[in-house]
Each structure stands twice: as C-alpha cells, then as structure tokens.
Amino acid sequence: MNNSLLEVEDLNIIFKGAHQEQHAVRNVSFRVGREKLAIVGESGSGKSQTCRALLKLTPKAGRIEATRMQFDGIDLLAASEKQMRSLRGNRISMILQDPKFSLNPLMRIGDQVAEAYRLHSKVSQREAQQRALQMLEAVHIRDVEKVYRLYPHEISGGMGQRVMIAMMLIPEPDLIIADEPTSALDVTVRQQVLAILDELLARRNTGLLFISHDLNLVSRFCDRVLVMYAGRIVEEIAAADLHNARHPYTQALLASQPRLHQPVEMLSVPTRDAAWLQGRAWRNGVLV
C-alpha cells in the first residue's frame, strides 16, 4: 500500500506469568493508510493489545518486540515518552469502548473537549471553548451550549459516544483507533454515530483502525478487515468480500452470527484447530 500512515512488522507482545510467559500477540504485520481498517476476532484474540502497543500503552508486565513499528516516518519503538505524549491524542487518537468509563465524571462535558484541544494547541481558554462548541455541533449534538455545561451522568450513552468522538477529533489527528466504539449503543443510535464518524473522517482525510466483534457492521463500514485468532492475523480481506472469506476461523465466525432470513434452533460454535496457531494466513483469497 502506498502512502501508509502506519507500518507494523512482526509485532509480538509477551506478558510475564506466574509460571511461564504468555504470548498475547504473535508476529502481527499490517499497514494502514488514510482508510478504514477493521480488526475483528473473539475476545482475547489480541485486537486491543495490538492497538494499545501502537501508543505504547501496554501494561508494565508486557513486553513489546517488533521488527518495525513506524508512524508517518517516526520510529515508535525508539520514540521516547516525551515523543509519545506529543503523538497521543494529537496525531493518534483513541476512542474507547464506553463513555461512562472514559469521561471524567467530575468535569463538565465542554471542559473535557476543550482540554483535549488545549493540551496540543497553544490557544486561550476562550478560543478552546469556542472550538469545543463547534466540535460538539459537528457531531450533531443539539443545544451545544446546554450540553457543554452538563456532566457525563446527565447525558445518554449515544450522546456520550458523540462527545468521545468530538474529543478525539478536535486535535485533527491523522489516525484514530476506535475500540468497540458502538458496542454499548442500540442499533439506531449506532448507525447515527457511525454516520457522523464516517462524515468527519472523510472531511479530514483521517485513517481509522476499527476494533469490533460485529462482522456485519465492518463489512458495510470499513474498507479492509484483519481477522485475529489467538494473537495472530489469520486472514486479511476487503470488507466487501468478507462473505467470501477463505480461512476456516473467519468462516466459523460468519456462521455463528444470527440471521433473520435463516433462523436456526442453535447457532454454530467455531471448532478450533491447533494448526491455526502455526499455519499460514489468507490475504485477499491467496494463502501466504
């Protein structure tokens, strides 16, 4: 892929255990441009750990090893903590799963959005406030001056997620990592939030790493999909072609989803194969 924002080669994340080390992520390689790239897989497959490693937010018990981990020409492996602080939130933002746990319950909504802007821009408090109001309006929140003064417990889950998107987008980052950003929302609100996110990404030409369990959602919303199993990428495929996946694990995930037009008494449960831990991966229908 040309003009890659992010390049990762042979990423491994190992955690110290009481008796032995646990290999959470195994030889993961991928590139991200100004596109929407999804990472899917079951809980514990290594999706979130992979993305947190990009920001060097791996817990102290974990060890990151990689041949290459580069963002827009910056070597993330060699970057100091000072350099990482200048990247986090400013050029790489992360939208977390549930706003109830991500927003500060003691700060007003608007102050949190304005703070995200002031952290990376030398502007006055008044200018940051005006920018925050504009950003809240951009995520389709009505009566923004009223919402600006509210606390997180006074808004709905859908509005909280819009606030999180506003907070992460206000510095105008080059890459956004969204970790299950719509999992806590009902279907109608989910579509509204995704439409807003898509609109803002297109306007700013921003890249997106989208972590999800919902294969139907990513097939409609994203451009490419990485499928992770037990810390490995077992398949890479265009999102529109996800229904033609070749790896047995991806096929099993697709088969385990409920379908209104094909009701069954019991959903399919993936059958594991030890060979998946060592086998080759499928990339756009070709075994590599």
Secondary structure, DSSP 4 states (H G I P E B T S, - for coil): --S-SEEEEEEEEEE--SSS-EEEEEEEEEEE-SSEEEEE-STTSSHHHHHHHHTT---TTEEEE-SEEEETTEETTT--HHHHHHHBTTTEEEE-S-HHHHS-TTS-HHHHHHHHHHTTS---HHHHHHHHHHHHHHTT-SSHHHHHT--GGGS-HHHHHHHHHHHHHTT--SEEEEESTTTTS-HHHHHHHHHHHHHHHHHHT-EEEEEES-HHHHHHH-SEEEEEETTEEEEEEEGGGGGG--SHHHHHHHHTS--TTS--SS---PPP-GGGGTSPPEETTEE-
